[in-house]
């Protein structure tokens, strides 16, 4: 995962972020390893449901017309994200949320 700023002049710039398939594959393998050893709860007993990068969350929101703020302010969006089959590679706890 990378990011950089491209400056058009001294007052204007564009912030770029990039995630490639290798980054996402590494994260998915990490989640698979956690699942395989049953690491679905933390030391306080809370469920470890998923590990997802912010870019995956942002893309999911963009497709659905949800802002970043709406995603984090309304728990139904996070639940829908967690239960979306397209995000299953990043799930640790496989039960429905």
Order of alpha helices (4+ residues) and beta strands (2+ residues): beta-beta-alpha-alpha-alpha-alpha
